[in-house]
Amino acid sequence: MTRSSVLFAFLFAAAASVAQAAGQAPAAAAAPAAAPEAPVVVGSAQPGPAADALIINDVKVGGGKEAAAGNIVRVNYTGWLYRPLAKNQRGKKFDSSIGREPLEFTLGKGQVIKGWDQGVQGMKVGGKRVLIIPADLAYGPRSAGEIPPNSALTFEVELLDVK
């Protein structure tokens, strides 16, 4: 498709859209010299899916002991704001244990956000998961550091140990 035929199709579609919004029929335009090779669709990018439920994606299934409620687990993690249209659905990174001491907590006791209590359960030592956590299983209407209120979050979690 030539650049001029794409431009013509875009301008015609824009004029038709403006005329329709004004309640008028679109003005007739001269037909292009050659028919376009492919249809041209004018529109905007749709937003990605909302994170309205916990999404668990096992990147690597571990072979060690399985984490269950009541166990003390030790994990390395990195957290990003969930952005469905960004690469790997990751927006701004807000925290990571990489290069620091891993996080240790008792699973299922509310010591971490609900999405972690639910998302780490069932992992096996040596495993790695990506958790997409909706706002209601994260911090909800509260902000937390660099995390704005009502934010869905993406975490990469590696299970290091289960006690």
Residue pairs with C-beta under 8 A, 6 or more apart in sequence:
1 36
1 37
1 38
1 40
2 34
5 32
5 34
5 36
6 36
6 40
8 32
9 32
9 36
9 40
9 42
10 40
10 42
12 26
12 29
13 40
13 42
14 42
15 26
15 27
15 29
16 26
17 42
19 25
19 26
19 27
20 26
45 85
47 84
47 85
48 83
48 84
48 85
48 89
49 84
50 84
50 134
50 152
51 82
51 84
51 132
51 133
51 134
51 135
51 152
52 134
53 134
54 115
54 118
54 119
54 131
54 132
54 133
54 134
54 137
55 131
55 132
56 119
56 129
56 130
56 131
57 129
57 130
57 131
57 132
58 127
58 128
58 129
59 128
59 129
59 130
59 156
60 126
60 127
60 128
61 124
61 127
62 123
62 124
62 125
62 126
62 127
62 128
62 159
63 124
63 125
63 126
64 124
64 125
64 126
64 159
64 162
65 124
65 125
65 162
66 122
66 123
66 124
66 162
67 73
67 107
67 120
67 121
67 122
67 123
67 124
67 125
67 159
67 162
68 107
68 108
68 121
68 122
69 107
69 108
69 117
69 121
70 106
70 107
70 108
70 109
71 106
71 107
71 162
71 163
72 104
72 105
72 106
72 107
72 162
72 163
73 104
73 105
73 106
73 107
73 120
73 159
73 161
73 162
73 163
74 102
74 103
74 104
74 159
74 160
74 161
74 162
74 163
75 97
75 102
75 103
75 104
75 120
75 157
75 158
75 159
75 160
76 97
76 98
76 102
76 103
76 157
76 158
76 160
77 95
77 96
77 97
77 103
77 155
77 156
77 157
77 158
78 93
78 95
78 96
78 97
78 98
78 155
78 156
79 93
79 94
79 95
79 96
79 153
79 154
79 155
80 90
80 91
80 92
80 93
80 94
80 153
80 154
80 155
81 90
81 91
81 92
81 94
81 147
81 148
81 151
81 152
81 153
81 154
82 89
82 90
82 91
82 132
82 133
82 151
82 152
82 153
82 154
83 89
83 90
83 91
88 154
89 132
89 154
90 154
91 154
92 146
94 145
94 146
94 147
95 145
95 146
97 103
102 160
103 112
105 111
105 112
105 116
107 117
107 120
107 121
108 117
108 121
109 117
110 117
113 133
113 137
113 138
113 139
114 137
114 138
115 131
115 133
115 134
115 137
115 138
115 153
115 155
116 131
116 133
116 155
116 157
118 137
119 129
119 131
119 133
119 155
119 157
120 129
120 157
120 159
123 129
123 157
123 159
124 159
125 159
125 160
125 161
125 162
126 159
127 158
127 159
128 156
128 157
128 158
128 159
129 156
129 157
129 159
130 154
130 155
130 156
130 157
131 153
131 154
131 155
131 157
132 152
132 153
132 154
133 152
133 153
133 154
133 155
134 152
135 141
135 150
135 151
135 152
138 147
138 151
138 152
138 153
139 147
139 149
139 151
140 149
140 150
141 149
141 150
142 149
143 149
147 153
